[in-house]
Amino acid sequence: MGGPPPIGVRKANLDPFTNNIISEFAMQEVGHLRALKSKVGGFPRPLMDLSAKHFAKLFDEAFGYKLDPPFDPYRDSLNFMLSCYALPYAGLVGYVGINSLIKGYETKRKNHTNPNPNLVVKLYCSDDTIGEIPQKNRSTPLLAGLLGVESGQDAIIRMYLYERAGEIVYPYKHTVAEFTIHISNLRNRLALCGTRDEGLFVPWQLGAENRTTTNILSADFDSLSQWRTPAEILRIMYNTGNEHARGGFFPHGANGKIARKLLKLQ
């Protein structure tokens, strides 16, 4: 679908075990793009900032002070997986959130010919219509399929980090668990929607059935997946706390219809 190459990407120094995990994730994302393009269309990739400098700034903001030396996601396997923790969960809760916002869209239906190819479907964000998309031939349950794999990826990342929860992240004085808690707290602050993101440990009042402080899978009071609106996701990904103010991972803003609509409203 094209688009500019990301800023600052370089090969991470991964051990074979971690490399296998990340390589499989990458191939899965290629499949996701193919499915999205074939069933609902695509658009050029927006400019993304995946530089070590940007991640360092993000982690500094999470901890409230400058880490010394600056956090480098490409340094080793653990740093890379911590940087992965900062991204995929936003996609997961975004899929859950948008599920209820899509009104009868093709992503929830099996393959068969659409009797009305000119049908227009409206997408909603809170109470505001944010776009209209012509409905083509109905597809396999795309949203559910994407959500299933994204949730699996998130679970693997969290389990990888949970197994190392008590380890000190060299050369800092913070444990892996502390890193996850600070990143989750930052996302909550940016999203402006309360606590919908939790690290690997929580107060027992927030644990499953109020009986555990471990939090291998983050979920709500009923142990259902948390969700976020498109606007909340953009506040996080822009690292501005404002869906109308581009920045963060998307210096020029995201390219989807919802994102472009919101940027025009600034």
ChimeraX commands (.cxc) that place a marker at each C-alpha (Angstrom):
marker #1 position 0.00,0.00,0.00 radius 0.5
marker #1 position 3.10,2.17,-0.02 radius 0.5
marker #1 position 4.07,5.04,2.21 radius 0.5
marker #1 position 7.35,6.46,3.55 radius 0.5
marker #1 position 9.75,4.19,5.47 radius 0.5
marker #1 position 9.66,4.56,9.27 radius 0.5
marker #1 position 12.12,6.90,10.95 radius 0.5
marker #1 position 15.06,5.44,12.88 radius 0.5
marker #1 position 14.41,1.72,12.48 radius 0.5
marker #1 position 17.38,-0.55,12.88 radius 0.5
marker #1 position 17.98,-4.25,13.48 radius 0.5
marker #1 position 17.57,-5.16,17.15 radius 0.5
marker #1 position 20.11,-7.30,18.96 radius 0.5
marker #1 position 17.81,-10.25,19.70 radius 0.5
marker #1 position 18.57,-13.71,21.02 radius 0.5
marker #1 position 17.27,-16.63,18.87 radius 0.5
marker #1 position 14.22,-17.29,21.09 radius 0.5
marker #1 position 13.01,-13.68,21.00 radius 0.5
marker #1 position 13.89,-13.35,17.33 radius 0.5
marker #1 position 11.61,-16.29,16.51 radius 0.5
marker #1 position 8.72,-14.67,18.38 radius 0.5
marker #1 position 9.14,-11.29,16.70 radius 0.5
marker #1 position 9.68,-12.80,13.24 radius 0.5
marker #1 position 6.41,-14.73,13.52 radius 0.5
marker #1 position 4.58,-11.61,14.72 radius 0.5
marker #1 position 5.97,-9.69,11.73 radius 0.5
marker #1 position 4.76,-12.30,9.24 radius 0.5
marker #1 position 1.34,-12.29,10.90 radius 0.5
marker #1 position 1.11,-8.53,10.42 radius 0.5
marker #1 position 1.86,-9.00,6.71 radius 0.5
marker #1 position -1.14,-11.31,6.56 radius 0.5
marker #1 position -3.27,-8.78,8.43 radius 0.5
marker #1 position -2.43,-6.08,5.89 radius 0.5
marker #1 position -3.28,-8.43,3.03 radius 0.5
marker #1 position -6.64,-9.28,4.60 radius 0.5
marker #1 position -7.45,-5.64,5.30 radius 0.5
marker #1 position -6.53,-4.55,1.78 radius 0.5
marker #1 position -8.56,-7.31,0.11 radius 0.5
marker #1 position -11.69,-6.88,2.24 radius 0.5
marker #1 position -12.02,-3.25,3.23 radius 0.5
marker #1 position -9.37,-1.48,1.13 radius 0.5
marker #1 position -6.17,0.19,2.17 radius 0.5
marker #1 position -4.30,3.46,2.27 radius 0.5
marker #1 position -0.61,4.44,2.24 radius 0.5
marker #1 position 1.31,3.89,5.45 radius 0.5
marker #1 position 1.75,7.17,7.33 radius 0.5
marker #1 position 5.19,8.30,8.41 radius 0.5
marker #1 position 6.08,6.54,11.66 radius 0.5
marker #1 position 8.79,7.42,14.17 radius 0.5
marker #1 position 10.24,4.20,15.56 radius 0.5
marker #1 position 13.60,5.71,16.44 radius 0.5
marker #1 position 15.46,4.99,19.66 radius 0.5
marker #1 position 15.24,8.73,20.37 radius 0.5
marker #1 position 11.44,8.64,20.29 radius 0.5
marker #1 position 11.22,5.55,22.51 radius 0.5
marker #1 position 13.65,7.17,24.94 radius 0.5
marker #1 position 11.41,10.21,25.16 radius 0.5
marker #1 position 8.36,7.98,25.70 radius 0.5
marker #1 position 9.97,6.03,28.53 radius 0.5
marker #1 position 11.29,9.24,30.11 radius 0.5
marker #1 position 7.75,10.57,30.17 radius 0.5
marker #1 position 6.48,7.31,31.66 radius 0.5
marker #1 position 8.96,7.47,34.55 radius 0.5
marker #1 position 8.79,11.23,35.00 radius 0.5
marker #1 position 12.51,11.80,34.61 radius 0.5
marker #1 position 15.27,11.23,32.05 radius 0.5
marker #1 position 16.64,7.70,32.11 radius 0.5
marker #1 position 20.42,7.60,31.93 radius 0.5
marker #1 position 21.51,6.36,29.47 radius 0.5
marker #1 position 18.45,6.96,27.26 radius 0.5
marker #1 position 16.29,3.88,26.79 radius 0.5
marker #1 position 17.22,2.05,23.58 radius 0.5
marker #1 position 14.65,-0.48,22.30 radius 0.5
marker #1 position 17.20,-2.03,19.94 radius 0.5
marker #1 position 19.83,-2.68,22.61 radius 0.5
marker #1 position 18.80,-6.23,23.52 radius 0.5
marker #1 position 15.89,-8.66,23.68 radius 0.5
marker #1 position 14.42,-7.40,26.94 radius 0.5
marker #1 position 14.47,-3.76,25.86 radius 0.5
marker #1 position 12.86,-4.71,22.57 radius 0.5
marker #1 position 10.05,-6.62,24.27 radius 0.5
marker #1 position 9.47,-3.69,26.62 radius 0.5
marker #1 position 9.13,-1.45,23.59 radius 0.5
marker #1 position 6.70,-3.99,22.11 radius 0.5
marker #1 position 4.67,-3.72,25.32 radius 0.5
marker #1 position 4.24,-0.02,24.54 radius 0.5
marker #1 position 2.49,-0.66,21.20 radius 0.5
marker #1 position 0.39,-3.80,20.47 radius 0.5
marker #1 position -1.98,-3.48,23.44 radius 0.5
marker #1 position -3.20,-0.18,22.03 radius 0.5
marker #1 position -4.21,-2.03,18.88 radius 0.5
marker #1 position -5.92,-4.79,20.84 radius 0.5
marker #1 position -8.13,-2.49,22.92 radius 0.5
marker #1 position -8.78,-0.45,19.79 radius 0.5
marker #1 position -10.20,-3.50,18.00 radius 0.5
marker #1 position -12.40,-4.29,20.99 radius 0.5
marker #1 position -13.60,-0.70,21.18 radius 0.5
marker #1 position -14.40,-0.32,17.51 radius 0.5
marker #1 position -16.40,-3.56,17.48 radius 0.5
marker #1 position -19.40,-1.78,18.99 radius 0.5
marker #1 position -18.88,1.34,16.87 radius 0.5
marker #1 position -19.13,-0.43,13.50 radius 0.5
marker #1 position -22.79,-0.59,12.53 radius 0.5
marker #1 position -23.43,-3.71,10.44 radius 0.5
marker #1 position -20.13,-3.49,8.59 radius 0.5
marker #1 position -18.87,-6.37,6.47 radius 0.5
marker #1 position -16.15,-7.32,8.92 radius 0.5
marker #1 position -18.68,-9.27,11.02 radius 0.5
marker #1 position -20.10,-11.45,8.22 radius 0.5
marker #1 position -19.17,-14.54,6.23 radius 0.5
marker #1 position -18.44,-14.55,2.51 radius 0.5
marker #1 position -21.40,-14.10,0.20 radius 0.5
marker #1 position -22.46,-11.66,-2.47 radius 0.5
marker #1 position -23.82,-8.36,-1.27 radius 0.5
marker #1 position -27.31,-7.85,-2.79 radius 0.5
marker #1 position -26.85,-4.08,-2.54 radius 0.5
marker #1 position -23.27,-3.20,-3.57 radius 0.5
marker #1 position -23.99,0.52,-3.27 radius 0.5
marker #1 position -24.97,0.30,0.39 radius 0.5
marker #1 position -23.16,2.90,2.47 radius 0.5
marker #1 position -22.14,2.07,6.02 radius 0.5
marker #1 position -21.56,4.75,8.65 radius 0.5
marker #1 position -18.85,4.57,11.28 radius 0.5
marker #1 position -19.36,6.20,14.63 radius 0.5
marker #1 position -17.02,7.66,17.24 radius 0.5
marker #1 position -18.92,8.27,20.48 radius 0.5
marker #1 position -22.07,10.08,19.27 radius 0.5
marker #1 position -20.57,11.62,16.14 radius 0.5
marker #1 position -20.60,10.12,12.65 radius 0.5
marker #1 position -17.01,10.28,11.45 radius 0.5
marker #1 position -17.14,8.69,8.03 radius 0.5
marker #1 position -19.01,6.70,5.41 radius 0.5
marker #1 position -17.67,3.71,3.48 radius 0.5
marker #1 position -19.39,1.95,0.53 radius 0.5
marker #1 position -20.04,-1.67,1.44 radius 0.5
marker #1 position -18.56,-4.16,-1.00 radius 0.5
marker #1 position -18.95,-7.94,-1.00 radius 0.5
marker #1 position -19.29,-9.18,2.52 radius 0.5
marker #1 position -16.22,-10.80,3.99 radius 0.5
marker #1 position -15.12,-13.30,6.56 radius 0.5
marker #1 position -15.35,-12.04,10.18 radius 0.5
marker #1 position -12.28,-9.88,9.73 radius 0.5
marker #1 position -12.48,-7.92,12.96 radius 0.5
marker #1 position -12.82,-11.05,15.10 radius 0.5
marker #1 position -9.93,-12.68,13.24 radius 0.5
marker #1 position -7.66,-9.70,13.76 radius 0.5
marker #1 position -8.65,-9.43,17.41 radius 0.5
marker #1 position -7.91,-13.10,18.06 radius 0.5
marker #1 position -4.34,-12.90,16.81 radius 0.5
marker #1 position -3.64,-9.47,18.35 radius 0.5
marker #1 position -4.81,-10.70,21.75 radius 0.5
marker #1 position -2.54,-13.73,21.39 radius 0.5
marker #1 position 0.43,-11.53,20.58 radius 0.5
marker #1 position -0.29,-9.33,23.58 radius 0.5
marker #1 position -0.55,-12.39,25.84 radius 0.5
marker #1 position 2.82,-13.68,24.66 radius 0.5
marker #1 position 4.49,-10.30,25.23 radius 0.5
marker #1 position 3.00,-10.02,28.71 radius 0.5
marker #1 position 3.96,-13.61,29.62 radius 0.5
marker #1 position 7.51,-13.05,28.33 radius 0.5
marker #1 position 7.80,-10.01,30.59 radius 0.5
marker #1 position 5.99,-11.65,33.51 radius 0.5
marker #1 position 8.59,-14.44,33.58 radius 0.5
marker #1 position 11.18,-11.69,34.03 radius 0.5
marker #1 position 9.05,-9.39,36.21 radius 0.5
marker #1 position 11.54,-9.18,39.07 radius 0.5
marker #1 position 14.60,-8.66,36.89 radius 0.5
marker #1 position 16.34,-5.29,36.94 radius 0.5
marker #1 position 16.42,-3.70,33.49 radius 0.5
marker #1 position 20.10,-2.91,33.00 radius 0.5
marker #1 position 21.50,-0.32,33.58 radius 0.5
marker #1 position 18.51,1.17,35.39 radius 0.5
marker #1 position 17.30,0.51,38.93 radius 0.5
marker #1 position 13.79,-0.48,37.89 radius 0.5
marker #1 position 12.36,-3.95,37.43 radius 0.5
marker #1 position 10.55,-5.22,34.37 radius 0.5
marker #1 position 7.27,-5.06,36.30 radius 0.5
marker #1 position 7.89,-1.41,37.16 radius 0.5
marker #1 position 8.49,-0.62,33.51 radius 0.5
marker #1 position 5.12,-2.13,32.54 radius 0.5
marker #1 position 3.29,-0.27,35.29 radius 0.5
marker #1 position 4.78,3.08,34.30 radius 0.5
marker #1 position 4.01,2.56,30.60 radius 0.5
marker #1 position 0.44,1.53,31.37 radius 0.5
marker #1 position -0.04,4.54,33.65 radius 0.5
marker #1 position 1.26,6.83,30.91 radius 0.5
marker #1 position -1.23,5.42,28.41 radius 0.5
marker #1 position -4.05,5.94,30.89 radius 0.5
marker #1 position -3.01,9.56,31.40 radius 0.5
marker #1 position -2.77,10.23,27.67 radius 0.5
marker #1 position -6.09,8.57,26.84 radius 0.5
marker #1 position -8.00,10.66,29.42 radius 0.5
marker #1 position -10.43,7.85,30.14 radius 0.5
marker #1 position -9.51,6.43,33.55 radius 0.5
marker #1 position -7.80,3.07,34.08 radius 0.5
marker #1 position -8.09,0.82,31.05 radius 0.5
marker #1 position -4.49,-0.26,31.01 radius 0.5
marker #1 position -2.63,-2.15,33.73 radius 0.5
marker #1 position 0.90,-3.43,34.27 radius 0.5
marker #1 position 1.93,-6.92,35.34 radius 0.5
marker #1 position 0.93,-6.33,38.97 radius 0.5
marker #1 position -2.05,-4.50,40.41 radius 0.5
marker #1 position -3.60,-3.90,43.84 radius 0.5
marker #1 position -5.70,-6.90,44.80 radius 0.5
marker #1 position -8.83,-4.77,44.36 radius 0.5
marker #1 position -8.08,-4.69,40.63 radius 0.5
marker #1 position -7.03,-8.33,40.30 radius 0.5
marker #1 position -9.22,-11.10,38.92 radius 0.5
marker #1 position -12.20,-11.46,41.29 radius 0.5
marker #1 position -10.27,-9.27,43.76 radius 0.5
marker #1 position -8.14,-12.30,44.66 radius 0.5
marker #1 position -4.85,-11.75,42.91 radius 0.5
marker #1 position -2.23,-9.06,42.48 radius 0.5
marker #1 position -0.73,-10.71,39.41 radius 0.5
marker #1 position -2.02,-9.36,36.15 radius 0.5
marker #1 position -0.71,-11.54,33.34 radius 0.5
marker #1 position -3.73,-10.57,31.23 radius 0.5
marker #1 position -5.15,-7.10,31.66 radius 0.5
marker #1 position -8.95,-7.08,31.87 radius 0.5
marker #1 position -11.89,-5.25,33.44 radius 0.5
marker #1 position -13.96,-6.08,36.55 radius 0.5
marker #1 position -15.64,-9.00,34.76 radius 0.5
marker #1 position -12.34,-10.17,33.22 radius 0.5
marker #1 position -13.42,-8.94,29.79 radius 0.5
marker #1 position -11.00,-7.18,27.48 radius 0.5
marker #1 position -10.62,-3.47,28.03 radius 0.5
marker #1 position -11.57,-1.18,25.13 radius 0.5
marker #1 position -10.78,2.25,23.81 radius 0.5
marker #1 position -12.35,4.56,21.24 radius 0.5
marker #1 position -10.42,5.60,18.12 radius 0.5
marker #1 position -9.91,9.05,19.65 radius 0.5
marker #1 position -8.36,7.55,22.78 radius 0.5
marker #1 position -6.02,5.39,20.70 radius 0.5
marker #1 position -4.86,8.43,18.75 radius 0.5
marker #1 position -4.21,10.40,21.96 radius 0.5
marker #1 position -1.85,7.61,23.00 radius 0.5
marker #1 position -0.17,7.05,19.65 radius 0.5
marker #1 position 0.37,10.79,19.13 radius 0.5
marker #1 position 1.72,11.00,22.71 radius 0.5
marker #1 position -0.09,14.32,23.02 radius 0.5
marker #1 position -3.24,13.40,24.90 radius 0.5
marker #1 position -5.11,15.09,22.05 radius 0.5
marker #1 position -6.55,13.27,19.04 radius 0.5
marker #1 position -6.41,16.53,17.08 radius 0.5
marker #1 position -2.66,17.08,17.70 radius 0.5
marker #1 position -0.33,14.83,15.70 radius 0.5
marker #1 position 3.02,13.65,17.03 radius 0.5
marker #1 position 4.57,10.69,18.81 radius 0.5
marker #1 position 4.60,7.58,16.63 radius 0.5
marker #1 position 2.87,9.53,13.81 radius 0.5
marker #1 position 4.69,12.88,13.32 radius 0.5
marker #1 position 2.37,13.85,10.43 radius 0.5
marker #1 position -0.71,12.14,11.84 radius 0.5
marker #1 position -2.32,8.80,11.02 radius 0.5
marker #1 position -3.83,8.19,7.57 radius 0.5
marker #1 position -7.15,6.48,8.28 radius 0.5
marker #1 position -10.49,8.21,7.67 radius 0.5
marker #1 position -11.15,8.62,11.37 radius 0.5
marker #1 position -7.72,10.10,12.04 radius 0.5
marker #1 position -7.86,12.52,9.09 radius 0.5
marker #1 position -11.34,13.62,10.09 radius 0.5
marker #1 position -10.19,14.35,13.64 radius 0.5
marker #1 position -7.11,16.25,12.46 radius 0.5
marker #1 position -9.32,18.49,10.32 radius 0.5
marker #1 position -11.33,19.38,13.41 radius 0.5
marker #1 position -8.32,20.87,15.25 radius 0.5
marker link #1:1,2 radius 0.2
marker link #1:2,3 radius 0.2
marker link #1:3,4 radius 0.2
marker link #1:4,5 radius 0.2
marker link #1:5,6 radius 0.2
marker link #1:6,7 radius 0.2
marker link #1:7,8 radius 0.2
marker link #1:8,9 radius 0.2
marker link #1:9,10 radius 0.2
marker link #1:10,11 radius 0.2
marker link #1:11,12 radius 0.2
marker link #1:12,13 radius 0.2
marker link #1:13,14 radius 0.2
marker link #1:14,15 radius 0.2
marker link #1:15,16 radius 0.2
marker link #1:16,17 radius 0.2
marker link #1:17,18 radius 0.2
marker link #1:18,19 radius 0.2
marker link #1:19,20 radius 0.2
marker link #1:20,21 radius 0.2
marker link #1:21,22 radius 0.2
marker link #1:22,23 radius 0.2
marker link #1:23,24 radius 0.2
marker link #1:24,25 radius 0.2
marker link #1:25,26 radius 0.2
marker link #1:26,27 radius 0.2
marker link #1:27,28 radius 0.2
marker link #1:28,29 radius 0.2
marker link #1:29,30 radius 0.2
marker link #1:30,31 radius 0.2
marker link #1:31,32 radius 0.2
marker link #1:32,33 radius 0.2
marker link #1:33,34 radius 0.2
marker link #1:34,35 radius 0.2
marker link #1:35,36 radius 0.2
marker link #1:36,37 radius 0.2
marker link #1:37,38 radius 0.2
marker link #1:38,39 radius 0.2
marker link #1:39,40 radius 0.2
marker link #1:40,41 radius 0.2
marker link #1:41,42 radius 0.2
marker link #1:42,43 radius 0.2
marker link #1:43,44 radius 0.2
marker link #1:44,45 radius 0.2
marker link #1:45,46 radius 0.2
marker link #1:46,47 radius 0.2
marker link #1:47,48 radius 0.2
marker link #1:48,49 radius 0.2
marker link #1:49,50 radius 0.2
marker link #1:50,51 radius 0.2
marker link #1:51,52 radius 0.2
marker link #1:52,53 radius 0.2
marker link #1:53,54 radius 0.2
marker link #1:54,55 radius 0.2
marker link #1:55,56 radius 0.2
marker link #1:56,57 radius 0.2
marker link #1:57,58 radius 0.2
marker link #1:58,59 radius 0.2
marker link #1:59,60 radius 0.2
marker link #1:60,61 radius 0.2
marker link #1:61,62 radius 0.2
marker link #1:62,63 radius 0.2
marker link #1:63,64 radius 0.2
marker link #1:64,65 radius 0.2
marker link #1:65,66 radius 0.2
marker link #1:66,67 radius 0.2
marker link #1:67,68 radius 0.2
marker link #1:68,69 radius 0.2
marker link #1:69,70 radius 0.2
marker link #1:70,71 radius 0.2
marker link #1:71,72 radius 0.2
marker link #1:72,73 radius 0.2
marker link #1:73,74 radius 0.2
marker link #1:74,75 radius 0.2
marker link #1:75,76 radius 0.2
marker link #1:76,77 radius 0.2
marker link #1:77,78 radius 0.2
marker link #1:78,79 radius 0.2
marker link #1:79,80 radius 0.2
marker link #1:80,81 radius 0.2
marker link #1:81,82 radius 0.2
marker link #1:82,83 radius 0.2
marker link #1:83,84 radius 0.2
marker link #1:84,85 radius 0.2
marker link #1:85,86 radius 0.2
marker link #1:86,87 radius 0.2
marker link #1:87,88 radius 0.2
marker link #1:88,89 radius 0.2
marker link #1:89,90 radius 0.2
marker link #1:90,91 radius 0.2
marker link #1:91,92 radius 0.2
marker link #1:92,93 radius 0.2
marker link #1:93,94 radius 0.2
marker link #1:94,95 radius 0.2
marker link #1:95,96 radius 0.2
marker link #1:96,97 radius 0.2
marker link #1:97,98 radius 0.2
marker link #1:98,99 radius 0.2
marker link #1:99,100 radius 0.2
marker link #1:100,101 radius 0.2
marker link #1:101,102 radius 0.2
marker link #1:102,103 radius 0.2
marker link #1:103,104 radius 0.2
marker link #1:104,105 radius 0.2
marker link #1:105,106 radius 0.2
marker link #1:106,107 radius 0.2
marker link #1:107,108 radius 0.2
marker link #1:108,109 radius 0.2
marker link #1:109,110 radius 0.2
marker link #1:110,111 radius 0.2
marker link #1:111,112 radius 0.2
marker link #1:112,113 radius 0.2
marker link #1:113,114 radius 0.2
marker link #1:114,115 radius 0.2
marker link #1:115,116 radius 0.2
marker link #1:116,117 radius 0.2
marker link #1:117,118 radius 0.2
marker link #1:118,119 radius 0.2
marker link #1:119,120 radius 0.2
marker link #1:120,121 radius 0.2
marker link #1:121,122 radius 0.2
marker link #1:122,123 radius 0.2
marker link #1:123,124 radius 0.2
marker link #1:124,125 radius 0.2
marker link #1:125,126 radius 0.2
marker link #1:126,127 radius 0.2
marker link #1:127,128 radius 0.2
marker link #1:128,129 radius 0.2
marker link #1:129,130 radius 0.2
marker link #1:130,131 radius 0.2
marker link #1:131,132 radius 0.2
marker link #1:132,133 radius 0.2
marker link #1:133,134 radius 0.2
marker link #1:134,135 radius 0.2
marker link #1:135,136 radius 0.2
marker link #1:136,137 radius 0.2
marker link #1:137,138 radius 0.2
marker link #1:138,139 radius 0.2
marker link #1:139,140 radius 0.2
marker link #1:140,141 radius 0.2
marker link #1:141,142 radius 0.2
marker link #1:142,143 radius 0.2
marker link #1:143,144 radius 0.2
marker link #1:144,145 radius 0.2
marker link #1:145,146 radius 0.2
marker link #1:146,147 radius 0.2
marker link #1:147,148 radius 0.2
marker link #1:148,149 radius 0.2
marker link #1:149,150 radius 0.2
marker link #1:150,151 radius 0.2
marker link #1:151,152 radius 0.2
marker link #1:152,153 radius 0.2
marker link #1:153,154 radius 0.2
marker link #1:154,155 radius 0.2
marker link #1:155,156 radius 0.2
marker link #1:156,157 radius 0.2
marker link #1:157,158 radius 0.2
marker link #1:158,159 radius 0.2
marker link #1:159,160 radius 0.2
marker link #1:160,161 radius 0.2
marker link #1:161,162 radius 0.2
marker link #1:162,163 radius 0.2
marker link #1:163,164 radius 0.2
marker link #1:164,165 radius 0.2
marker link #1:165,166 radius 0.2
marker link #1:166,167 radius 0.2
marker link #1:167,168 radius 0.2
marker link #1:168,169 radius 0.2
marker link #1:169,170 radius 0.2
marker link #1:170,171 radius 0.2
marker link #1:171,172 radius 0.2
marker link #1:172,173 radius 0.2
marker link #1:173,174 radius 0.2
marker link #1:174,175 radius 0.2
marker link #1:175,176 radius 0.2
marker link #1:176,177 radius 0.2
marker link #1:177,178 radius 0.2
marker link #1:178,179 radius 0.2
marker link #1:179,180 radius 0.2
marker link #1:180,181 radius 0.2
marker link #1:181,182 radius 0.2
marker link #1:182,183 radius 0.2
marker link #1:183,184 radius 0.2
marker link #1:184,185 radius 0.2
marker link #1:185,186 radius 0.2
marker link #1:186,187 radius 0.2
marker link #1:187,188 radius 0.2
marker link #1:188,189 radius 0.2
marker link #1:189,190 radius 0.2
marker link #1:190,191 radius 0.2
marker link #1:191,192 radius 0.2
marker link #1:192,193 radius 0.2
marker link #1:193,194 radius 0.2
marker link #1:194,195 radius 0.2
marker link #1:195,196 radius 0.2
marker link #1:196,197 radius 0.2
marker link #1:197,198 radius 0.2
marker link #1:198,199 radius 0.2
marker link #1:199,200 radius 0.2
marker link #1:200,201 radius 0.2
marker link #1:201,202 radius 0.2
marker link #1:202,203 radius 0.2
marker link #1:203,204 radius 0.2
marker link #1:204,205 radius 0.2
marker link #1:205,206 radius 0.2
marker link #1:206,207 radius 0.2
marker link #1:207,208 radius 0.2
marker link #1:208,209 radius 0.2
marker link #1:209,210 radius 0.2
marker link #1:210,211 radius 0.2
marker link #1:211,212 radius 0.2
marker link #1:212,213 radius 0.2
marker link #1:213,214 radius 0.2
marker link #1:214,215 radius 0.2
marker link #1:215,216 radius 0.2
marker link #1:216,217 radius 0.2
marker link #1:217,218 radius 0.2
marker link #1:218,219 radius 0.2
marker link #1:219,220 radius 0.2
marker link #1:220,221 radius 0.2
marker link #1:221,222 radius 0.2
marker link #1:222,223 radius 0.2
marker link #1:223,224 radius 0.2
marker link #1:224,225 radius 0.2
marker link #1:225,226 radius 0.2
marker link #1:226,227 radius 0.2
marker link #1:227,228 radius 0.2
marker link #1:228,229 radius 0.2
marker link #1:229,230 radius 0.2
marker link #1:230,231 radius 0.2
marker link #1:231,232 radius 0.2
marker link #1:232,233 radius 0.2
marker link #1:233,234 radius 0.2
marker link #1:234,235 radius 0.2
marker link #1:235,236 radius 0.2
marker link #1:236,237 radius 0.2
marker link #1:237,238 radius 0.2
marker link #1:238,239 radius 0.2
marker link #1:239,240 radius 0.2
marker link #1:240,241 radius 0.2
marker link #1:241,242 radius 0.2
marker link #1:242,243 radius 0.2
marker link #1:243,244 radius 0.2
marker link #1:244,245 radius 0.2
marker link #1:245,246 radius 0.2
marker link #1:246,247 radius 0.2
marker link #1:247,248 radius 0.2
marker link #1:248,249 radius 0.2
marker link #1:249,250 radius 0.2
marker link #1:250,251 radius 0.2
marker link #1:251,252 radius 0.2
marker link #1:252,253 radius 0.2
marker link #1:253,254 radius 0.2
marker link #1:254,255 radius 0.2
marker link #1:255,256 radius 0.2
marker link #1:256,257 radius 0.2
marker link #1:257,258 radius 0.2
marker link #1:258,259 radius 0.2
marker link #1:259,260 radius 0.2
marker link #1:260,261 radius 0.2
marker link #1:261,262 radius 0.2
marker link #1:262,263 radius 0.2
marker link #1:263,264 radius 0.2
marker link #1:264,265 radius 0.2
marker link #1:265,266 radius 0.2
view
